[in-house]
Amino acid sequence: MKDKLKSWQGWLLFTLAMAVIFALGVIISYLMERRTEVVNVVYNKKTEITGIEARSSVFAENYLREYKTWVDTVSTGLNGRISVDMLAQRPEMVVLWAGYAFSKDYSTPRGHMYALQDITRSLRSGAPMSADDGFQPASCWMCKSSDVPRMVATIGVDSFYNNKWAAWGSEIVNPIGCADCHEPKNMELHISRPSLVEAFQRQGRDITQATPQEMRSLVCAQCHSEYYFKGDIKYPTFPWDKGFTVEDMEKYYDETGFTDYIHKLSRAPILKAQHPDYEIFQMGIHGQRGVSCADCHMPYDDEGGVKYSDHHIQNPLAVTERTCQACHRDSKETLCKNVYDRQQKANELRSLLEKELAKAHIEAKFAWDTGATENEMQEVLLLIRQAQWRWDFGVASHGGSFHAPQETMRILGHGLNKAFQARMAINKILVSHGYTDEVPFPDISTKEKAQQYIGLDMPAERAAKDKFLKEVVPKWLQKAKANGRIVN
């Protein structure tokens, strides 16, 4: 009996010891993985920061490693200074966006440090010569600067968004930085855009209950998601009430009667996807297994025995030894090839869909010109809307072909099917009106030819933009410096 009691006590002590060791391991791992430098700095702050500080350079003394890597975003590389003109590479996109500002200018993104520069120089933002001039709303600033949460906190949501884009040119002057993702007291991750919090609330979820690992994606999701500008004040809103799939959001938009623009050629009511990165990422294997955006795009690094998050947000393939190979044992060459193979396959389907969609828009215009009625075209317009929404959803999601390749291919495949259906329906309408020949197609083989076909006066657009950049933008920066909005 005594031997049994001793044996039982021995196992109990062993179990307790293992539990203590495990708990200590978890705590140490948490500190090493998530909090190493933050804990250090809490007791060694050189600069006290309060409120919403949009100037990221103010954080430099306290968080030098993070700041240095954040500044490195301007360097060359896979996400560097070079921006590719996508309309020149894919002129069909000009036709797909006929009647919308994207048909004038659309280039690949260059990263957070270039966000303000790119939107200011883009032809999409127009050439407003005064605060109440132009066609873009203030909502277009939403995810371009850490000055946005500062302004919203200062003057209120309605006062900020119920304005033209040009109204805040001298206030929105700091690129995306520290204040967008961190509160200054202890640098905990936080949500600075209330639209994301509100989207969670409408789903019956409490974002304050998110884990630290979930927050490493949610701070990205507040901007890298699909959204639209709702109501008269054009308030940024996430259409997640019914779910995150392309069909869920399409149903939301259909029921609310929302349309981004009416297509200039086909007259279809078009939905313009923003960049549903977070939504598609959740549908892939990495998202489903708890990998966060930061794990791959802001991997940990080590300097002088201090572990910190690399704020040089970039393509994970640039530093595979700290991203992919932290979990996978394959060679860099194999890992990169896997990514490029997925991208190539998705791009094949994308190219087919773009060409079919462009033809559908052009044929729809021809049907209208031939005498088609609104009743006859109703099905066609719906199919074109559905096809283009799927194309844009799959294309606008940066990295979608890697984040969730199966879902991206499914979306593009369904879009291609819808485009085929639309073209067949147009053909039936033309036949019913006695037209049996081939529809004449314009030459849209280059960006310039496509823009001319849809009626854009590009020389005038560029001249107006040059005038704006020379006369208006310098005044914005001069006023911002005078007000202390820019440190240097």
C-alpha positions in Angstrom: 0.0 0.0 0.0 2.8 2.4 1.0 4.6 1.6 -2.3 1.5 2.5 -4.3 1.1 5.7 -2.3 4.7 6.7 -3.0 4.3 5.8 -6.6 1.2 8.0 -6.9 2.9 10.9 -5.1 5.8 10.6 -7.4 3.7 10.8 -10.5 1.8 13.7 -9.0 5.0 15.6 -8.3 6.3 14.8 -11.8 3.1 16.0 -13.4 3.1 19.2 -11.4 6.8 19.8 -12.3 6.0 19.3 -16.0 3.1 21.7 -15.8 5.2 24.4 -14.2 8.0 23.9 -16.8 5.4 24.1 -19.6 3.9 27.2 -18.2 7.3 28.8 -17.8 8.2 27.8 -21.3 5.0 29.4 -22.7 5.6 32.7 -20.7 9.3 32.8 -21.8 8.3 32.1 -25.4 5.7 34.8 -25.3 8.1 37.4 -24.0 10.8 36.3 -26.5 8.5 36.2 -29.5 6.2 39.1 -28.9 7.5 41.5 -26.3 11.2 41.5 -26.1 12.0 45.0 -27.2 8.7 46.5 -26.1 9.3 45.4 -22.5 12.9 46.7 -22.7 11.7 50.1 -23.9 8.9 50.6 -21.4 11.6 51.1 -18.7 14.1 53.0 -21.0 12.0 55.5 -22.9 13.8 58.6 -24.1 10.7 60.3 -25.5 7.3 60.3 -23.9 4.6 60.1 -26.5 0.9 60.8 -25.8 -2.2 60.9 -28.0 -2.2 60.2 -31.7 1.3 61.1 -32.9 1.3 60.9 -36.7 5.0 61.8 -37.2 6.7 58.4 -37.0 10.1 60.0 -36.6 9.1 61.0 -33.1 9.1 57.2 -32.2 12.6 56.7 -33.5 14.5 57.2 -30.2 12.3 54.7 -28.4 12.1 52.1 -31.1 15.2 52.6 -33.2 15.3 49.1 -34.8 11.7 49.2 -35.9 12.0 52.8 -37.1 15.1 52.0 -39.2 13.5 49.1 -40.9 10.3 51.1 -41.5 12.4 53.7 -43.3 13.9 50.9 -45.4 10.6 50.6 -47.1 11.9 53.2 -49.6 14.7 51.0 -50.7 14.7 49.1 -53.9 13.8 45.4 -54.1 10.8 43.3 -54.8 8.5 46.1 -53.4 10.8 49.0 -54.1 10.8 52.3 -55.9 9.7 50.9 -59.2 6.0 51.0 -60.0 4.7 49.1 -63.1 2.0 50.7 -65.3 -0.6 47.9 -65.4 -2.7 49.6 -68.0 0.2 49.5 -70.4 0.7 45.8 -69.8 -3.0 45.0 -69.8 -4.9 47.5 -72.0 -8.2 45.6 -71.7 -8.4 46.9 -68.1 -8.9 50.4 -69.6 -12.1 49.1 -71.2 -13.2 47.3 -68.1 -13.0 50.6 -66.1 -14.5 52.8 -68.7 -16.3 55.6 -66.9 -14.2 55.2 -63.7 -11.0 57.0 -62.7 -9.0 53.7 -62.8 -9.1 53.8 -66.6 -6.8 56.8 -66.5 -4.1 55.4 -64.3 -3.4 52.2 -62.5 0.1 51.1 -61.4 1.4 48.4 -59.0 1.6 49.6 -55.3 5.0 50.6 -54.0 4.6 50.3 -50.3 3.5 52.3 -47.3 6.2 55.0 -47.5 4.9 55.9 -51.0 1.2 55.9 -50.2 0.8 59.7 -50.1 3.1 60.4 -53.0 1.4 57.9 -55.2 -2.2 59.0 -54.5 -1.2 62.7 -54.9 0.5 62.1 -58.3 -2.1 59.6 -59.6 -4.4 60.8 -62.3 -7.2 59.1 -60.3 -7.2 61.8 -57.7 -7.8 64.5 -60.3 -6.4 68.0 -60.2 -8.3 70.0 -57.6 -7.2 73.6 -57.5 -9.1 74.5 -54.3 -10.3 72.8 -51.1 -13.8 72.2 -52.4 -12.7 71.3 -55.9 -12.4 67.9 -57.6 -14.4 64.7 -57.8 -12.8 62.5 -55.2 -14.1 62.5 -51.5 -12.0 62.9 -48.4 -12.6 59.1 -47.9 -9.8 58.5 -50.4 -7.3 59.5 -47.7 -8.6 56.7 -45.3 -5.6 54.3 -45.5 -2.9 56.5 -46.8 -1.6 58.2 -43.7 -1.3 58.1 -39.9 -2.7 61.7 -40.0 -6.2 60.2 -40.7 -6.8 58.8 -37.2 -5.4 62.0 -35.8 -7.8 64.1 -37.8 -10.8 61.9 -37.1 -10.1 62.0 -33.3 -9.6 65.8 -33.5 -12.6 66.9 -35.6 -14.9 63.8 -35.7 -15.9 61.3 -38.3 -18.5 63.4 -40.0 -16.4 66.5 -40.2 -13.5 64.7 -41.7 -15.3 62.5 -44.3 -17.9 65.0 -45.4 -15.4 66.9 -47.5 -13.6 66.8 -50.8 -10.2 65.0 -51.0 -8.4 68.3 -51.5 -9.8 69.7 -48.2 -7.2 67.9 -46.1 -4.1 68.2 -48.4 -2.2 70.2 -45.8 -3.1 67.9 -43.0 -2.6 64.4 -44.4 1.1 64.7 -44.9 2.8 61.7 -43.0 2.8 58.3 -44.7 1.5 55.2 -43.1 3.4 54.7 -39.9 3.6 53.9 -36.2 0.2 55.4 -35.1 -1.7 53.4 -37.6 -1.1 50.2 -35.7 0.2 51.1 -32.3 -0.9 53.1 -29.3 2.0 55.1 -27.9 1.9 54.2 -24.2 3.3 50.7 -24.5 3.1 50.1 -28.3 0.3 47.5 -28.0 -1.4 46.8 -31.4 -4.6 48.6 -31.8 -7.3 49.4 -34.4 -7.1 53.0 -35.5 -9.9 52.8 -38.2 -13.3 52.5 -36.5 -14.8 51.0 -39.7 -13.2 47.6 -38.8 -14.5 47.7 -35.3 -18.0 48.5 -36.5 -17.8 45.6 -39.1 -17.0 43.2 -36.3 -19.9 44.6 -34.2 -22.4 44.1 -37.0 -21.2 40.4 -37.1 -21.8 40.1 -33.4 -18.0 39.9 -32.7 -15.9 41.8 -30.2 -12.6 42.9 -31.7 -11.2 43.7 -28.2 -11.2 39.9 -27.5 -8.8 39.2 -30.4 -5.6 37.4 -29.4 -2.2 39.1 -30.0 -1.6 36.8 -32.9 -5.0 37.7 -34.5 -4.1 41.4 -34.0 -1.0 40.9 -36.1 -3.4 40.4 -39.0 -6.2 42.7 -37.9 -4.1 45.9 -37.9 -3.5 45.1 -41.6 -7.1 44.2 -42.2 -8.3 47.7 -41.3 -6.9 48.8 -44.7 -6.1 45.7 -46.7 -9.8 44.7 -47.1 -12.8 45.3 -49.3 -14.7 48.4 -48.4 -17.0 51.0 -50.0 -17.9 54.6 -49.3 -21.4 54.7 -47.8 -24.0 57.4 -47.7 -23.7 61.2 -48.4 -20.5 61.6 -46.3 -18.9 58.6 -48.1 -18.1 56.8 -44.9 -15.7 53.8 -45.4 -17.7 50.6 -44.6 -16.8 46.9 -44.7 -19.4 44.8 -46.5 -19.0 41.8 -44.2 -22.4 41.6 -42.7 -23.2 38.3 -44.6 -19.7 36.9 -44.7 -16.3 37.2 -46.3 -16.7 35.4 -49.7 -17.1 37.1 -53.0 -20.7 35.8 -53.1 -21.5 37.0 -49.5 -20.3 40.6 -50.3 -22.1 40.6 -53.7 -25.3 39.7 -52.0 -24.8 42.5 -49.5 -24.2 45.0 -52.2 -27.2 43.7 -54.2 -29.6 44.0 -51.3 -28.4 47.5 -50.4 -28.6 48.6 -54.0 -25.0 49.8 -54.1 -23.0 50.4 -57.3 -19.6 52.1 -57.7 -20.3 53.3 -61.2 -22.2 52.8 -64.4 -20.0 51.5 -67.1 -19.6 54.0 -69.9 -19.9 51.4 -72.7 -22.2 48.5 -71.5 -24.2 50.6 -69.0 -23.7 47.8 -66.5 -23.8 48.7 -62.8 -20.3 47.9 -61.7 -18.8 47.0 -58.3 -15.2 48.1 -58.0 -13.3 45.8 -55.6 -10.7 47.6 -53.4 -8.2 45.0 -52.2 -9.8 42.1 -50.3 -6.5 40.8 -49.1 -7.6 39.9 -45.5 -10.8 38.1 -46.7 -9.0 35.9 -49.3 -6.0 35.3 -46.9 -8.4 33.7 -44.4 -9.6 31.2 -47.0 -6.0 29.9 -47.6 -4.1 27.3 -45.7 -1.8 29.8 -43.9 -4.8 31.9 -42.6 -6.6 28.8 -41.6 -3.6 27.5 -39.5 -3.2 30.7 -37.6 -0.4 32.3 -39.5 -0.6 36.1 -39.4 0.1 38.8 -42.0 3.1 40.0 -39.8 4.6 36.5 -39.7 5.4 36.7 -43.4 5.5 40.4 -44.2 7.1 41.6 -40.9 9.2 38.6 -39.8 11.3 38.7 -36.6 14.9 39.7 -36.8 17.7 39.8 -34.2 20.2 42.4 -33.4 22.5 42.4 -30.3 20.5 39.7 -28.7 17.3 41.7 -29.1 14.5 40.1 -31.1 12.2 42.6 -32.9 9.7 42.7 -35.7 11.1 43.9 -39.1 9.0 46.9 -40.2 10.4 46.8 -43.7 7.1 45.4 -45.0 7.8 43.7 -48.3 7.4 40.6 -50.4 8.3 37.6 -48.1 10.3 36.0 -50.9 12.9 38.7 -50.4 13.9 37.2 -47.0 12.8 33.6 -47.3 15.2 32.6 -44.5 13.2 34.6 -42.0 9.7 33.9 -43.6 9.0 30.7 -45.5 12.0 28.8 -44.1 11.0 29.6 -40.5 8.4 26.8 -41.0 9.3 25.0 -44.3 12.5 23.1 -44.8 12.5 23.4 -48.6 15.1 25.4 -50.4 14.6 29.0 -51.4 14.5 28.1 -55.0 11.8 25.5 -54.5 9.7 27.8 -52.3 9.9 30.7 -54.8 9.1 28.4 -57.7 6.0 27.2 -55.9 4.8 30.8 -55.5 5.5 31.8 -59.1 3.8 28.6 -60.5 0.6 29.5 -58.6 0.8 33.1 -59.9 1.4 32.0 -63.5 -1.7 29.7 -63.4 -3.9 32.3 -61.9 -2.7 34.9 -64.4 -3.5 32.6 -67.3 -7.1 32.5 -66.1 -7.1 36.2 -65.4 -6.0 37.1 -68.9 -8.7 35.0 -70.5 -11.3 36.7 -68.2 -10.1 40.2 -69.0 -10.3 39.6 -72.7 -13.8 38.1 -72.5 -15.0 40.9 -70.3 -13.7 43.6 -72.5 -15.5 41.9 -75.5 -18.7 41.7 -73.4 -18.6 45.4 -72.7 -18.0 46.3 -76.3 -20.6 43.9 -77.6 -23.1 45.3 -75.1 -22.5 48.8 -76.4 -23.1 47.5 -79.9 -26.4 45.9 -78.8 -27.6 49.2 -77.3 -26.6 51.0 -80.5 -28.4 48.4 -82.5 -31.7 49.1 -80.7 -31.7 46.7 -77.7 -34.2 47.6 -75.0 -33.6 47.9 -71.3 -35.8 44.9 -70.7 -33.8 42.8 -73.2 -30.4 43.9 -71.6 -31.4 43.3 -68.0 -29.9 39.8 -67.8 -26.8 40.9 -69.7 -26.1 43.8 -67.4 -26.4 41.5 -64.3 -24.1 38.9 -65.8 -21.5 41.6 -66.6 -21.7 43.0 -63.1 -21.2 39.5 -61.6 -18.3 38.7 -64.0 -16.5 41.9 -63.4 -16.9 41.7 -59.6 -15.3 38.3 -59.6 -12.5 39.4 -61.9 -11.8 42.5 -59.7 -12.1 40.6 -56.5 -9.5 38.0 -57.6 -7.2 40.6 -59.2 -7.3 43.4 -56.7 -6.3 41.1 -53.8 -2.6 41.5 -53.7 -1.0 38.0 -53.5 -4.4 36.3 -53.7 -2.9 33.6 -56.0 -0.6 32.6 -53.1 -2.7 33.4 -50.1 -5.6 31.2 -51.3 -4.8 29.8 -54.8 -7.8 27.5 -54.9 -10.2 30.2 -53.9 -8.7 32.7 -56.3 -8.9 30.2 -59.2 -12.5 29.4 -58.3 -13.4 33.1 -58.3 -11.8 33.8 -61.6 -13.2 30.6 -63.1 -16.8 31.6 -62.1 -16.1 35.1 -63.5 -15.1 33.6 -66.9 -18.3 31.5 -66.9 -20.4 34.7 -66.3 -18.6 36.6 -69.0 -19.3 33.7 -71.5 -23.0 33.7 -70.5 -23.2 37.5 -71.0 -21.7 37.3 -74.5 -24.1 34.5 -75.5 -27.0 36.5 -74.2 -25.9 39.6 -76.2 -25.6 37.4 -79.3 -29.2 36.3 -78.9 -30.4 39.9 -78.6 -28.5 40.9 -81.7 -30.0 38.0 -83.7 -33.4 39.0 -82.5 -32.8 42.4 -84.0 -31.7 40.9 -87.3 -28.0 41.3 -86.8 -26.0 38.1 -87.6 -22.6 39.4 -88.6 -19.5 39.6 -86.3 -19.5 42.5 -84.0 -16.8 45.0 -85.1 -14.1 45.4 -82.4 -11.9 48.5 -82.0 -8.2 48.3 -81.8 -7.4 48.4 -78.0 -4.0 46.7 -78.3 -2.3 49.6 -76.3 -3.2 51.7 -73.3 -3.3 54.8 -75.5 -5.6 53.3 -78.1 -8.0 51.9 -75.4 -8.1 55.2 -73.6 -8.9 57.0 -76.9 -11.6 54.5 -77.7 -13.5 55.1 -74.4 -13.2 58.9 -74.9 -10.5 60.0 -72.5 -8.5 63.1 -73.3 -5.3 62.0 -71.7 -3.1 65.1 -72.7 -5.7 67.3 -70.9 -5.7 65.0 -67.9 -1.9 65.1 -67.6 -1.7 68.9 -68.2 -4.2 69.5 -65.4 -2.3 67.1 -63.0 1.0 68.9 -63.8 -0.5 72.2 -62.9 -1.9 70.8 -59.7 1.4 69.3 -58.7 3.3 72.6 -59.4 0.8 75.1 -57.9 -1.2 73.3 -55.2 0.9 70.6 -53.6 3.8 72.9 -52.6 1.3 75.1 -50.7 0.0 72.0 -48.9 3.5 71.0 -47.7 4.4 74.6 -46.9 1.4 75.0 -44.6 2.0 71.5 -43.0 5.6 72.5 -42.1 4.5 75.8 -40.7 1.9 74.0 -38.5 4.5 71.4 -37.3 2.8 68.5 -39.1 6.1 67.4 -40.7 9.2 67.0 -38.5 11.7 67.5 -41.3 
